[in-house]
Amino acid sequence: MRDRIQKIEQQIRDAAEKAGRNAQEIRLVAVSKIKPASMVKEAIIAGQTLFGENYIQEAVAKVEEIGGDEAQWHFIGHLQSKKSKYAVGVFDLIHSVDSLKLATEIDKQAAKKGVVQNILIQVNTSGEESKSGTTDETVIALIREVAALKHIAVKGLMTMPAFFDDPEGARPYFRQLRLIKERINALAIDGVEMRELSMGMSGDFEVAIEEGATLVRVGTAIFGARDYTV
Ligand SMILES: *Cc1c(COP(=O)(O)O)cnc(C)c1O
């Protein structure tokens, strides 16, 4: 575990250097979905402190077992509005907000708990119908609406392009997300501070870093293949 994490950290530094970026701007989100809490604990011992989870019930159980002091938790999976009450205040960042309906519910739950919930807006850059995310055309309108919600802080954007055997295949979509971020920042919308770009997984995080990723979500390369996909 320690070797795998150190190898990825090294790859992150190398990719950052290649792109002329500061590696300190890039955080590794260890995606522990479907993997047991015991493996997360191993990763913590190996020095990893930031974890990403996809399935709300599993995630909440794992966070309860391991605790929020030992590690930081991000929610990266699809979130149904009616489940948002379980995520708000538990996760430091929700990567996957893709509709006003979901944002409004998160805002309501955050107000109830007296917190401001950090979120990213998920953009479906590759335009597949099966993928969640707002589109290139609708993202700015959505962000303007979400910016008006008082208990939400928009921190950036997330994307998950289609799978490519060659990681270069994902590059245009990563680049597109960076350009959307730049466009939004140029609009200087009140309450919106776009810093984070969550993009890149085990197979393509180096390309994502070259295109500006600040959060890379790596599961398989740390924890091994998952037994099943949900
Ligand atoms: C599972 C998952 C990952 C990690 O994928 P790997 O290929 O195992 O690194 C990253 N992001 C999201 C949204 C995921 O669901």
Ligand as a Chemical Component Dictionary entry (heavy atoms), coordinates in Angstrom:
data_LIG
# 
_chem_comp.id                   LIG 
_chem_comp.type                 NON-POLYMER 
_chem_comp.pdbx_formal_charge   0 
_chem_comp.three_letter_code    LIG 
# 
loop_
_chem_comp_atom.comp_id 
_chem_comp_atom.atom_id 
_chem_comp_atom.alt_atom_id 
_chem_comp_atom.type_symbol 
_chem_comp_atom.charge 
_chem_comp_atom.model_Cartn_x 
_chem_comp_atom.model_Cartn_y 
_chem_comp_atom.model_Cartn_z 
_chem_comp_atom.pdbx_ordinal 
LIG C1 C1 C 0 -14.468 4.881 -9.170  1  
LIG C2 C2 C 0 -14.233 6.316 -9.464  2  
LIG C3 C3 C 0 -12.927 6.826 -9.577  3  
LIG C4 C4 C 0 -11.673 5.973 -9.471  4  
LIG O1 O1 O 0 -11.497 5.213 -10.609 5  
LIG P1 P1 P 0 -10.190 4.280 -10.800 6  
LIG O2 O2 O 0 -10.186 3.997 -12.244 7  
LIG O3 O3 O 0 -10.413 3.076 -9.956  8  
LIG O4 O4 O 0 -9.016  5.064 -10.366 9  
LIG C5 C5 C 0 -12.788 8.194 -9.804  10 
LIG N1 N1 N 0 -13.850 9.002 -9.909  11 
LIG C6 C6 C 0 -15.115 8.553 -9.802  12 
LIG C7 C7 C 0 -16.232 9.514 -9.926  13 
LIG C8 C8 C 0 -15.343 7.198 -9.596  14 
LIG O5 O5 O 0 -16.601 6.772 -9.519  15 
# 
loop_
_chem_comp_bond.comp_id 
_chem_comp_bond.atom_id_1 
_chem_comp_bond.atom_id_2 
_chem_comp_bond.value_order 
_chem_comp_bond.pdbx_ordinal 
LIG C1 C2 SING 1  
LIG C2 C3 SING 2  
LIG C2 C8 DOUB 3  
LIG C3 C4 SING 4  
LIG C3 C5 DOUB 5  
LIG C4 O1 SING 6  
LIG O1 P1 SING 7  
LIG P1 O2 DOUB 8  
LIG P1 O3 SING 9  
LIG P1 O4 SING 10 
LIG C5 N1 SING 11 
LIG N1 C6 DOUB 12 
LIG C6 C7 SING 13 
LIG C6 C8 SING 14 
LIG C8 O5 SING 15 
# 
